[in-house]
């Protein structure tokens, strides 16, 4: 097992990985930009080192600085978290060349499954339905326009190398496609160091369902069930839950087994998520694979009892999976709300600034439990350079309504002052009749934003 791990990320996920390492008896080194010099996540680690300026390209995307920091501090491994360099195969290769373990898939497996275009090809070859779209990465707006004519508008253009809504645009006609192609490519380059895009047919009224997998380096993979991630704004998730309200046990088993076999065949190891879009007729189409830990992994942990970050580290250290598929049992229901420093009434505009009051924790009702994942605290100044998420609240209950009610109580009791947050909007979603029934799709947020209650908030 590793003695010391460098955590090549920031904020909530850096804090999460540091805590996991501490639980496993592993020492940690946190990296930070100049903008994060006072970030609470760096105080949780055994050591911290500055790797550059405030912008991501100067620090968290600076592979040279991160590798130098790992060597200087004697780290045997690097955990990339999510975003930044977590799905960059060149960085994984450079880690290997420096004899530092990258906690994630190999560069070759990442190119097959983490690269969105290659993943589509792999799944298509395996007989898994994929959303109609471009055969490969698009080198120009002209090529994108040609692919769009074949798929039919509306279409989505997406970053080959990333996720989280960055480098993603809906295009309803060729004029908007040509304009947004340039914007999305630049955004993808800034966020992931790769400007490449691909194109898919936009499916109206779909539901976003994803399967969590774990795979070791010895050819064994298991799935940990699915998550429903259809509550989204600007193609970024706001609320996730496990299991999905619309999949039954048979569908779950079939989809999960298909996902596990696909990653086995691809020689993938580590944690990963295969994302599907479910249309109004119930058909599931593969969209992409995220070759990393997901923001929403805690809901899966809560219903399975499996610590995904612990397993990532063990797999990277060369251990075999300690559980078989028959050992994975889902118990109860979990819901996660991402708490973002944003103003929902202003189109979820980011709101960096000082947190004068920050209280998320509250007692859980009998038969439920609450989990708080955050790096923030009162007095913390949220920088304007990065993602606006300041924490996550996860509620577990014996059934979906118990989890939903526990979450609503927790968010109603939360106190955050100094910046606007998404908490009031989360409460609105949790009380929406369609959400309560589990009968919602990716248009839910758009509908609620148009309501008088949101405009008054």
N, C-alpha and C positions, 0 to 999 in steps of 0.2 A: 504493500500500500504506500501511497505517496506520503512524504513527510511534510511537504510544503507546496501549496498551490497558489498561483497568481490568479486573481479574479479580474479578468480583462473586461470590466463593465462598470456600471455606475448605478446609483439609485436603488430601487426596490430589489431588483434581481441580484445585484451585488450583495446586498444585505442577506438575502435568502441563501445564496451559495456560501457565504461566510459562516452563517449559522449552521448549515449542514456540515461543513468541514469541521467546525468545532465539535459537533455531536459525534463525529467519526474520529476525533483525536488528531486532526490534521491542522497544521498551522497555515495561516493565510497571509498573503500580501495583497493589499488593495491598491489599484492605480486610480489616479484622478487627474483631471485637467485643472488649470488655474482657476476656472470658474467653480470647480467643485472642491476647492481647497478646504472649505469648512463643511463639506457634506458629511452628515452623520454616518454614512456607510463606511467611511475610511476609519472611523474610530472603533468600529467593531472588529477590524482585522488586527493581526499581530504586528503588522507593519504596513506602511503606505509610502507610495512614491509618485511624484508628479511626472506625467509623461508628455505634457505639452500645453498649448494654448486652449482657449475656451471652445473653439469650434471643433466638431467631431473629427474633421480631416487633420487637425493639428494634434489630436490626442487619441481618442478611442478608436479611430481608424488608422492610427499611425503604427503600422506593424513593426517598424524598426524600433521605435521607442518601447513598445510592449515587450518585444523579445529581449531587448537590452535590460529592461527592468527585471524580467524573469531570471536572466543569467546573473545579474548583479546580486539578486537576493536569494540565489540558490534554490529556485523553485523547480521541481521535477515536472510540473504539469501546469497547464493554463486552462481555466474554465472561462469560455467566452460569453456565457449567459445567452441572451437573445438579442437580435439586432446587431449593429456594428459589424464585427468580424466573425460572427458565429456561423455564418454560412458561406464563408469565403474559402474555397479550396486551396487557393494559393497560400493563404495564411496557414492552413493546416499543413501544407507541404513544408513551409518554412519552419514551422515548429519541429517537424520531424528532422529536418536538416540540422537543427540546433540540438537535437536529442532531447527535446522537451515534448511531453505527451500533450496532444490536443484532446481535450475532453469532449469528444464528439466523433462523428464518423470519419473514416479515412477520406482523403481528398478525392480518390477515385469514386467511392460510394457517394460522396457529396455531389460530385458532378452528375452522377446518374440519377440521384433522387432529390438532392437539394436544389440543383439547377432546375427551374420550373419547366423548361422546354424538354430537357432530357427525361425528367420524371414523367411527363405526358407521353413521351415515346415509349418509355419502359412499361407503363401501365397499359397503353394501347396494345403493345406487343403481347401483354399478358392476358388480353381479352377483357380488360376492365374498361367500361365506357368512359370516354373523356369528352369534355365540352368541345364542340366544333370550333376550330380556330386555325391559327397559323401553324405550319409544320415545324417551324424553328424560330430562332431569334430573328427579329426584323432589323434590317440594316438602315432603313430609310423610311420616311413618311410615304413615299411612293409604294414601297413594298407593303407597308401596313394598309394602305388604301386598297391595294389589290386583294389582300387577304380578307379585308372587311367586305368587299363586294362578294366574295365567295361565301362568307359566313352569313351575311345579311345584318343590317343595322337593327337595333343598337348593338355595339360591341364594347368590350373592355380591353384596354391596353394595360399591361402589368409588367412590373420589373422582373427580369429573369432571376436576379440574385437576392431578392428580399421579400419582405412582407410588411405587415402592420399598416397597410394602406398607402405606403410611400411608393411613388412611381406608378400609381394606379389611377386611371381615369375612365369614366364612361363617355362614349362618343356616340352621338345620335345621327351624325351625317359626316360626309367626307371633310367638310370645312372644319368642323370641330375636331375631327381626328387629326388633321394636319397641324392644327394649332396645339392640341394637347400632347401630341407625340413629342414635340420639342420640350414642353414643360415637364412631362413625365420622365423623359430620358435624363434631363438635368437633375431632377429630384432624386432619381435612382442612383445617379453617379455620386451625388453629395451624401446620400444616406448609406450606400453599400459599396461605393468605389467601383461600380459597374453600371454603365448607362444602358445596357441592353434591355429591350422590351420584347414581349410577345403579345398575341391577340387572341381573345376568346369571344364567342357569341355571348351576349348578355341575356341571361334567363330571367324573365320577369317573375317576381313573387316567389323566389326560391327560399329554401331554408339551408343554412350553413351547418353541416354536421361533420364532425371530425373524429378520427380514431387515433387514440394514443397507443403507441407501440414501444416496446423495449426489445432490443436484440443484442446478443453478445457476439464476440468475434469467432465463435465456434459453430455458427450456422443455426442458432436457435433464436426464435422470436416469439413473443407473446403480445397479445393486445390487452389493454386495460379498459375496454369499453369505449363508449363515445361521449362526446360533448356536443351540446347544442349552443351555437354561437351566432344566432341570427339577430340579436339586438346590437346593431352597428350604426355608427355615424361616420360618414366620410370613409367608408370601407374599413373602419377600425372598430373593434369590438368594445362594447360597453358592459354587457352582462353575459355570462356564460353559465351553463348548468350541466350537470351530469346526474343521471342519464338524460337523453333527449326525450321530450314528451311524446314524440311521434314514432319512435322505433320500438318494436316489440322484441321479445327475447330472441326470436328466430332471425329477424333482420339483423339484430346486433351480432349474433354469432356468425352469420354468413358474411357480413361486411367486415367484421373484425378478423375473421380467418383469412379473407381475401387480402386484407392489408398486411397481416403478418407474413403470409406466404410471399407477397410481392417484395417485401424488404429482405426476406431471406434470400430470394433469388437474386437480388441486387447486391448481395454481399455487404449489407448495411449493418453497422453496429452502433449502439448507443440509444438514446431516446429520440423519438421522432413522431411527427403527427401527419397523417394523411387526411387531406381536406376534401370533402365532397359537397356538391350542391344538390339538394333534393328539390325536384320541380313539383308543380302543383298536382301532378298525377302520381307522385311518389317515386319517380325514377331518380336514381342516384348517379351522378356524374363526378368522376375524379377531377379535381381542380389542380392541386399541387401538393407537394410534401414540404413540410418545414423540418429541416434536418438539425433540430436543436430542441431545447426545452421551450415550451410555450408559456406565455404570460399566464394562461388560465390553467396550468397544470394542477394547482391546488384542489380544484373541484374533483378531479380524478383521484388524487391522493385521499381525499376525504371519504369517497365512496368505496375505495378498494383497500385502503390501509397500506398502500405501497408508497414509499418515499422515492419519488422519481429522481431527485437530485442525488440522493445516496446511491441509487442504482447506476446513474450515469458515471459516477466516480468509480464505482467498483468495476464496471465494464471496461472503462478506460485503463484501469490498473491490471487488466488481463483476467479478471475473474469471470467464471461462468454465471449465467443467470441462475438465481437461487429459487425461482418459481417456475412451475409449468402452467400451461393454460388452465388445467383443472383446478389449480390453486387460486385463480383469480375469481373472487366473488364480489358482486356489487351489493352494497348494503345502504339503504336509505337514499337520500337525495341531497345534492349540494348545489348552491348558487353562489356565484362570485360577482361582485360589483367592482369595477375599476374606478377608483376615485381620482378624477383628473382636475387639475387647476384650470378650468375652462368655463366659459359663459355659454350655456346652452341657448339662451335667448338671442345670442349674437352669433349663431352658427357654430357653436363650440369653439369660439375664439380662445386661444391660449391666454392665460392670465398669470404670468410670472409675477413674483413679489414675495413679500415676507408673510410667513404664517404666524400671526399674533397668538392664535389659539389653535391647538390641534389635538383633538380628543376623539379617537375612533372606538376605543375599547369600551364595552359595556357588558354587564352580566347577561349571560344567555339564559333563556327560559328552560325549565325542566324538560329534559328529553331532546334538547337541541344543543349545539355548540357553535361558537364563533371563533374565527381565526383571523388575525390581522397581519398582513404582510406590508411593511412600509419601511422606508429609510428616513421619513420625515419626522419632525418634532417641532414644538412651539419655538419660534425664533428663527427657524430655518428660512433662508432666502432662496426661493425657487429660481434657478437661472433661466434665461430666455433661449438657451441654445439647444435644448434637448426636448425629449418627449415630456408631455405635461402630466404624466401619471405620478401621483404622490403616495399612492397606497392602494391596497385591495382589501375588501372585506369578504370573507367566505363564511357562509352559514350552512350548517348541516342539520337535517331533520330526518325523522323516520320516513317521511313521505314529502312530496313536492310542496304541498301547502304548508307543512310545518317549517320547511326550509325558507319558503317565501315569507311567511309571517315573521320568522326570526330575523331575517334580513331587514324587513321593513321596520321592526322595532329598533334594531341596532342603528340604522341610518337616521331614524327620527331622533334618537338620543345623541347622535354625533354632534360635536361642536367644532366647526372650523371657521376661523375668522381671519381676515386680512386679505383674502383673495376669493373670488367666486369659484365654486366647484360644481361638479356634476351631481352632488348628493341629492338636491331637490328633484332633479330629473329622474334619477334612479328610483326615488320614492314614487314618482308619477308612473313610471313603467310598472313597478311592482303592484300598483293598484289598478292597472288597466285591465278591463274585463277580458280582452283577448289574451293578454299575457297570463292572467289567472287561469284561464281555460287551457292554456298551452297551445292555442290556435293562432299563432303569429308567424310572420316571415320577416325577411330583411327590410320590408317597407314599414315596419312598426314605428321606428324612430321618426321617419319622415312624416308619418301621420300625426304623431304626437306633437311634433314641432309646429304643425299647423294649427294646433288647438289653442283656444284662448288662454287656457291655464298656463301653457308654456310661455306665451307672449307676455303674460302678466308677471311671470316670476323674475 
